[in-house]
Amino acid sequence: MENFSKILKKDKTTIVNEALEEYFVQEQKKLLEKNMADENSLTNLDFDEFWEGVEV
């Protein structure tokens, strides 16, 4: 950590905060993608499945 602090010319707290922020951004992105995939799988009916049991 000390080496990164010297290389990046940032204090350790800033490095940790930036890393955590990036981590949570990536995790939120994964969750949103998973939710979209789950939602799509729940609503992904083919034509026959959609109209099954419907009387016109």
Gaussian input, Z-matrix of N, CA and C with variables (Angstrom, degrees):
# hf/3-21g

backbone

0 1
 N
 C     1     B1
 C     2     B2     1     A1
 N     3     B3     2     A2     1     D1
 C     4     B4     3     A3     2     D2
 C     5     B5     4     A4     3     D3
 N     6     B6     5     A5     4     D4
 C     7     B7     6     A6     5     D5
 C     8     B8     7     A7     6     D6
 N     9     B9     8     A8     7     D7
 C    10    B10     9     A9     8     D8
 C    11    B11    10    A10     9     D9
 N    12    B12    11    A11    10    D10
 C    13    B13    12    A12    11    D11
 C    14    B14    13    A13    12    D12
 N    15    B15    14    A14    13    D13
 C    16    B16    15    A15    14    D14
 C    17    B17    16    A16    15    D15
 N    18    B18    17    A17    16    D16
 C    19    B19    18    A18    17    D17
 C    20    B20    19    A19    18    D18
 N    21    B21    20    A20    19    D19
 C    22    B22    21    A21    20    D20
 C    23    B23    22    A22    21    D21
 N    24    B24    23    A23    22    D22
 C    25    B25    24    A24    23    D23
 C    26    B26    25    A25    24    D24
 N    27    B27    26    A26    25    D25
 C    28    B28    27    A27    26    D26
 C    29    B29    28    A28    27    D27
 N    30    B30    29    A29    28    D28
 C    31    B31    30    A30    29    D29
 C    32    B32    31    A31    30    D30
 N    33    B33    32    A32    31    D31
 C    34    B34    33    A33    32    D32
 C    35    B35    34    A34    33    D33
 N    36    B36    35    A35    34    D34
 C    37    B37    36    A36    35    D35
 C    38    B38    37    A37    36    D36
 N    39    B39    38    A38    37    D37
 C    40    B40    39    A39    38    D38
 C    41    B41    40    A40    39    D39
 N    42    B42    41    A41    40    D40
 C    43    B43    42    A42    41    D41
 C    44    B44    43    A43    42    D42
 N    45    B45    44    A44    43    D43
 C    46    B46    45    A45    44    D44
 C    47    B47    46    A46    45    D45
 N    48    B48    47    A47    46    D46
 C    49    B49    48    A48    47    D47
 C    50    B50    49    A49    48    D48
 N    51    B51    50    A50    49    D49
 C    52    B52    51    A51    50    D50
 C    53    B53    52    A52    51    D51
 N    54    B54    53    A53    52    D52
 C    55    B55    54    A54    53    D53
 C    56    B56    55    A55    54    D54
 N    57    B57    56    A56    55    D55
 C    58    B58    57    A57    56    D56
 C    59    B59    58    A58    57    D57
 N    60    B60    59    A59    58    D58
 C    61    B61    60    A60    59    D59
 C    62    B62    61    A61    60    D60
 N    63    B63    62    A62    61    D61
 C    64    B64    63    A63    62    D62
 C    65    B65    64    A64    63    D63
 N    66    B66    65    A65    64    D64
 C    67    B67    66    A66    65    D65
 C    68    B68    67    A67    66    D66
 N    69    B69    68    A68    67    D67
 C    70    B70    69    A69    68    D68
 C    71    B71    70    A70    69    D69
 N    72    B72    71    A71    70    D70
 C    73    B73    72    A72    71    D71
 C    74    B74    73    A73    72    D72
 N    75    B75    74    A74    73    D73
 C    76    B76    75    A75    74    D74
 C    77    B77    76    A76    75    D75
 N    78    B78    77    A77    76    D76
 C    79    B79    78    A78    77    D77
 C    80    B80    79    A79    78    D78
 N    81    B81    80    A80    79    D79
 C    82    B82    81    A81    80    D80
 C    83    B83    82    A82    81    D81
 N    84    B84    83    A83    82    D82
 C    85    B85    84    A84    83    D83
 C    86    B86    85    A85    84    D84
 N    87    B87    86    A86    85    D85
 C    88    B88    87    A87    86    D86
 C    89    B89    88    A88    87    D87
 N    90    B90    89    A89    88    D88
 C    91    B91    90    A90    89    D89
 C    92    B92    91    A91    90    D90
 N    93    B93    92    A92    91    D91
 C    94    B94    93    A93    92    D92
 C    95    B95    94    A94    93    D93
 N    96    B96    95    A95    94    D94
 C    97    B97    96    A96    95    D95
 C    98    B98    97    A97    96    D96
 N    99    B99    98    A98    97    D97
 C   100   B100    99    A99    98    D98
 C   101   B101   100   A100    99    D99
 N   102   B102   101   A101   100   D100
 C   103   B103   102   A102   101   D101
 C   104   B104   103   A103   102   D102
 N   105   B105   104   A104   103   D103
 C   106   B106   105   A105   104   D104
 C   107   B107   106   A106   105   D105
 N   108   B108   107   A107   106   D106
 C   109   B109   108   A108   107   D107
 C   110   B110   109   A109   108   D108
 N   111   B111   110   A110   109   D109
 C   112   B112   111   A111   110   D110
 C   113   B113   112   A112   111   D111
 N   114   B114   113   A113   112   D112
 C   115   B115   114   A114   113   D113
 C   116   B116   115   A115   114   D114
 N   117   B117   116   A116   115   D115
 C   118   B118   117   A117   116   D116
 C   119   B119   118   A118   117   D117
 N   120   B120   119   A119   118   D118
 C   121   B121   120   A120   119   D119
 C   122   B122   121   A121   120   D120
 N   123   B123   122   A122   121   D121
 C   124   B124   123   A123   122   D122
 C   125   B125   124   A124   123   D123
 N   126   B126   125   A125   124   D124
 C   127   B127   126   A126   125   D125
 C   128   B128   127   A127   126   D126
 N   129   B129   128   A128   127   D127
 C   130   B130   129   A129   128   D128
 C   131   B131   130   A130   129   D129
 N   132   B132   131   A131   130   D130
 C   133   B133   132   A132   131   D131
 C   134   B134   133   A133   132   D132
 N   135   B135   134   A134   133   D133
 C   136   B136   135   A135   134   D134
 C   137   B137   136   A136   135   D135
 N   138   B138   137   A137   136   D136
 C   139   B139   138   A138   137   D137
 C   140   B140   139   A139   138   D138
 N   141   B141   140   A140   139   D139
 C   142   B142   141   A141   140   D140
 C   143   B143   142   A142   141   D141
 N   144   B144   143   A143   142   D142
 C   145   B145   144   A144   143   D143
 C   146   B146   145   A145   144   D144
 N   147   B147   146   A146   145   D145
 C   148   B148   147   A147   146   D146
 C   149   B149   148   A148   147   D147
 N   150   B150   149   A149   148   D148
 C   151   B151   150   A150   149   D149
 C   152   B152   151   A151   150   D150
 N   153   B153   152   A152   151   D151
 C   154   B154   153   A153   152   D152
 C   155   B155   154   A154   153   D153
 N   156   B156   155   A155   154   D154
 C   157   B157   156   A156   155   D155
 C   158   B158   157   A157   156   D156
 N   159   B159   158   A158   157   D157
 C   160   B160   159   A159   158   D158
 C   161   B161   160   A160   159   D159
 N   162   B162   161   A161   160   D160
 C   163   B163   162   A162   161   D161
 C   164   B164   163   A163   162   D162
 N   165   B165   164   A164   163   D163
 C   166   B166   165   A165   164   D164
 C   167   B167   166   A166   165   D165

   B1=1.4447
   B2=1.5351
   B3=1.2844
   B4=1.4705
   B5=1.5282
   B6=1.3340
   B7=1.4690
   B8=1.5271
   B9=1.3250
   B10=1.4590
   B11=1.5232
   B12=1.2861
   B13=1.4591
   B14=1.5311
   B15=1.3126
   B16=1.4642
   B17=1.5295
   B18=1.3289
   B19=1.4693
   B20=1.5280
   B21=1.3257
   B22=1.4648
   B23=1.5270
   B24=1.3097
   B25=1.4704
   B26=1.5313
   B27=1.3282
   B28=1.4647
   B29=1.5170
   B30=1.3370
   B31=1.4621
   B32=1.5334
   B33=1.3135
   B34=1.4645
   B35=1.5239
   B36=1.3151
   B37=1.4649
   B38=1.5265
   B39=1.3156
   B40=1.4648
   B41=1.5224
   B42=1.3151
   B43=1.4644
   B44=1.5222
   B45=1.3141
   B46=1.4661
   B47=1.5261
   B48=1.3219
   B49=1.4676
   B50=1.5269
   B51=1.3275
   B52=1.4608
   B53=1.5271
   B54=1.3187
   B55=1.4633
   B56=1.5257
   B57=1.3234
   B58=1.4658
   B59=1.5256
   B60=1.3082
   B61=1.4626
   B62=1.5269
   B63=1.3185
   B64=1.4676
   B65=1.5277
   B66=1.3229
   B67=1.4622
   B68=1.5276
   B69=1.3328
   B70=1.4574
   B71=1.5270
   B72=1.3133
   B73=1.4657
   B74=1.5270
   B75=1.3306
   B76=1.4638
   B77=1.5270
   B78=1.3191
   B79=1.4644
   B80=1.5253
   B81=1.3160
   B82=1.4618
   B83=1.5266
   B84=1.3238
   B85=1.4609
   B86=1.5276
   B87=1.3349
   B88=1.4667
   B89=1.5185
   B90=1.3384
   B91=1.4648
   B92=1.5233
   B93=1.3233
   B94=1.4609
   B95=1.5232
   B96=1.3342
   B97=1.4639
   B98=1.5224
   B99=1.3276
   B100=1.4637
   B101=1.5231
   B102=1.3316
   B103=1.4616
   B104=1.5219
   B105=1.3249
   B106=1.4640
   B107=1.5222
   B108=1.3188
   B109=1.4618
   B110=1.5197
   B111=1.3333
   B112=1.4643
   B113=1.5207
   B114=1.3183
   B115=1.4649
   B116=1.5205
   B117=1.3275
   B118=1.4596
   B119=1.5186
   B120=1.3220
   B121=1.4629
   B122=1.5232
   B123=1.3301
   B124=1.4614
   B125=1.5233
   B126=1.3056
   B127=1.4606
   B128=1.5168
   B129=1.3033
   B130=1.4509
   B131=1.5298
   B132=1.3158
   B133=1.4560
   B134=1.5233
   B135=1.3397
   B136=1.4535
   B137=1.5296
   B138=1.3086
   B139=1.4625
   B140=1.5209
   B141=1.3352
   B142=1.4672
   B143=1.5244
   B144=1.3205
   B145=1.4676
   B146=1.5261
   B147=1.3144
   B148=1.4584
   B149=1.5292
   B150=1.3303
   B151=1.4624
   B152=1.5213
   B153=1.3195
   B154=1.4645
   B155=1.5328
   B156=1.3225
   B157=1.4589
   B158=1.5172
   B159=1.3258
   B160=1.4646
   B161=1.5206
   B162=1.3121
   B163=1.4594
   B164=1.5162
   B165=1.3225
   B166=1.4635
   B167=1.5061
   A1=110.34
   A2=114.84
   A3=119.88
   A4=110.28
   A5=116.44
   A6=120.20
   A7=111.66
   A8=116.66
   A9=119.93
   A10=110.87
   A11=116.13
   A12=120.90
   A13=110.55
   A14=116.16
   A15=120.39
   A16=111.07
   A17=116.30
   A18=120.69
   A19=110.98
   A20=116.02
   A21=120.83
   A22=113.37
   A23=115.25
   A24=121.66
   A25=110.65
   A26=113.74
   A27=121.41
   A28=107.63
   A29=115.40
   A30=117.37
   A31=109.49
   A32=115.78
   A33=121.91
   A34=112.31
   A35=117.04
   A36=121.11
   A37=111.01
   A38=116.51
   A39=120.76
   A40=110.43
   A41=116.98
   A42=121.14
   A43=110.35
   A44=117.03
   A45=121.14
   A46=110.39
   A47=117.77
   A48=121.15
   A49=111.88
   A50=116.79
   A51=120.46
   A52=111.03
   A53=116.95
   A54=120.88
   A55=110.89
   A56=116.59
   A57=120.18
   A58=111.54
   A59=116.49
   A60=120.05
   A61=110.48
   A62=116.97
   A63=121.34
   A64=110.91
   A65=116.51
   A66=121.24
   A67=110.43
   A68=116.99
   A69=120.17
   A70=112.07
   A71=118.16
   A72=120.88
   A73=109.47
   A74=116.39
   A75=120.64
   A76=111.76
   A77=117.37
   A78=120.96
   A79=111.02
   A80=117.32
   A81=120.59
   A82=110.12
   A83=116.71
   A84=121.08
   A85=110.27
   A86=117.21
   A87=121.24
   A88=111.16
   A89=116.52
   A90=120.39
   A91=111.51
   A92=117.29
   A93=120.45
   A94=111.27
   A95=116.77
   A96=120.54
   A97=110.94
   A98=117.01
   A99=120.94
   A100=110.38
   A101=117.36
   A102=120.85
   A103=111.36
   A104=116.99
   A105=120.42
   A106=110.18
   A107=117.83
   A108=121.49
   A109=110.42
   A110=117.07
   A111=120.81
   A112=110.65
   A113=116.91
   A114=121.06
   A115=110.33
   A116=116.64
   A117=120.32
   A118=111.31
   A119=117.21
   A120=119.45
   A121=111.07
   A122=117.39
   A123=120.69
   A124=111.92
   A125=118.12
   A126=121.51
   A127=112.81
   A128=117.80
   A129=121.43
   A130=110.12
   A131=116.11
   A132=121.35
   A133=109.26
   A134=115.72
   A135=117.27
   A136=108.67
   A137=116.78
   A138=122.32
   A139=111.76
   A140=117.64
   A141=121.42
   A142=111.87
   A143=117.72
   A144=120.48
   A145=110.99
   A146=116.38
   A147=120.49
   A148=111.32
   A149=115.99
   A150=120.17
   A151=113.61
   A152=118.80
   A153=122.02
   A154=110.65
   A155=115.93
   A156=121.38
   A157=114.66
   A158=117.58
   A159=120.73
   A160=108.62
   A161=116.00
   A162=120.46
   A163=108.75
   A164=114.72
   A165=119.65
   A166=110.07
   D1=-38.99
   D2=179.67
   D3=-61.90
   D4=-41.66
   D5=179.64
   D6=-63.85
   D7=-44.27
   D8=177.61
   D9=-61.89
   D10=-39.32
   D11=178.90
   D12=-59.88
   D13=-41.51
   D14=179.24
   D15=-70.87
   D16=-44.71
   D17=-177.93
   D18=-63.77
   D19=-46.52
   D20=-176.99
   D21=-83.18
   D22=-10.59
   D23=-177.80
   D24=55.74
   D25=46.42
   D26=177.80
   D27=-135.25
   D28=151.71
   D29=177.17
   D30=-75.61
   D31=161.13
   D32=-175.22
   D33=-59.35
   D34=-39.23
   D35=-179.17
   D36=-62.19
   D37=-42.04
   D38=179.02
   D39=-63.86
   D40=-42.67
   D41=179.25
   D42=-61.35
   D43=-46.41
   D44=179.99
   D45=-63.98
   D46=-45.01
   D47=179.75
   D48=-61.33
   D49=-43.00
   D50=178.55
   D51=-65.13
   D52=-40.11
   D53=178.91
   D54=-65.19
   D55=-43.31
   D56=178.55
   D57=-64.62
   D58=-41.20
   D59=178.66
   D60=-60.70
   D61=-46.15
   D62=178.85
   D63=-63.40
   D64=-40.99
   D65=178.38
   D66=-58.52
   D67=-48.69
   D68=-177.38
   D69=-69.17
   D70=-31.97
   D71=174.77
   D72=-62.76
   D73=-45.64
   D74=-179.97
   D75=-65.82
   D76=-40.92
   D77=178.85
   D78=-65.06
   D79=-40.41
   D80=177.98
   D81=-63.81
   D82=-40.16
   D83=177.94
   D84=-61.70
   D85=-43.82
   D86=178.00
   D87=-61.02
   D88=-43.63
   D89=179.97
   D90=-64.24
   D91=-42.05
   D92=178.14
   D93=-63.10
   D94=-42.04
   D95=178.26
   D96=-64.91
   D97=-40.66
   D98=178.55
   D99=-65.07
   D100=-43.21
   D101=178.52
   D102=-62.12
   D103=-40.29
   D104=177.86
   D105=-64.83
   D106=-42.26
   D107=178.98
   D108=-64.58
   D109=-42.73
   D110=178.36
   D111=-63.81
   D112=-42.29
   D113=179.76
   D114=-64.66
   D115=-41.89
   D116=179.25
   D117=-64.97
   D118=-37.55
   D119=-179.39
   D120=-69.14
   D121=-29.55
   D122=178.94
   D123=-76.15
   D124=-27.64
   D125=-175.55
   D126=-110.62
   D127=11.40
   D128=-176.13
   D129=-92.86
   D130=75.32
   D131=179.16
   D132=-99.42
   D133=143.81
   D134=173.69
   D135=-82.11
   D136=175.81
   D137=-174.45
   D138=-56.21
   D139=-48.53
   D140=-177.75
   D141=-65.77
   D142=-40.98
   D143=178.42
   D144=-63.29
   D145=-38.76
   D146=-178.57
   D147=-64.70
   D148=-43.52
   D149=-174.64
   D150=-92.09
   D151=-2.56
   D152=-178.43
   D153=-58.84
   D154=126.67
   D155=177.27
   D156=82.84
   D157=-0.25
   D158=179.81
   D159=-92.96
   D160=127.41
   D161=176.95
   D162=-103.48
   D163=129.15
   D164=-178.44
   D165=-103.83

